[in-house]
């Protein structure tokens, strides 16, 4: 009689969602009636600036791994002010399942609200496969500052496959819809002169503000590999390439001081 063979099964993929809801408290500040995180998506209240409520996303374990699906959902009610940051960089790591990991961010901004989404960089680790989808839906009088930073590999390391899409609507109408792919398996030329031009860090800063209806910012070159582009709406998009995360942050911080609030 023979025993049953021992099978090694890949670990179950992780599903986790963090939910945030901000509301004006009627006293000139912002309350957080909903602050709920799961698994690696732990949330902590912090102090924002002035009437803002602050939230920090704290990674409680290594994620996302291949096959994982993480989601961050944030809603700002009428007149609410919210700033969201992360405590450390997010590392996209390879998993055993062979499936890509997913990281979704969904932002909903009501009238007269203001949200700043300023996470730390996302690092695409060798062998990883991550799909990032960020979607923001704004009321016409809402304001949004959104920063994205991607680092292609750790020190002296080739990157994994990173696919990222950013979609923004304002008053139900499209404002921005763009997608990028980097790393093994991305369309040819992604690291050539028309792509990252050999740079390891890339990022963007999007500022949507009704004040740009009256005084739209002009297109501008902010450095050899950084530029500001006004969009067909009250918004400006800054894109930048840099040799490393530190230089990228310097470029985007300068843009934030110029166009943010």
ABEGO torsion letter per residue (X at the ends): XBBBBBBBBBBBBBBBBBBBBBBBAGAGBBBBABBBBBEABBBBBBBBBEABBBBBBBBABBOBBBGBBBBBBBBBBBGBBBBBBBABBBBBBBBAAGBBBBBBBBBBBBBGBBBBBBBBBBBBBBGBBBBBBBBBBBBAABBBBBBBBBBBEBBGBBBBBBBBBBBBBBGGBBABBBBBBBEBGBBBGAABAABAGGBABBBBBBBBBAAAAABBBBBBBAEAABBBBBBBEBBBBBBBBBABAAAAAAAAAAAAAAABX
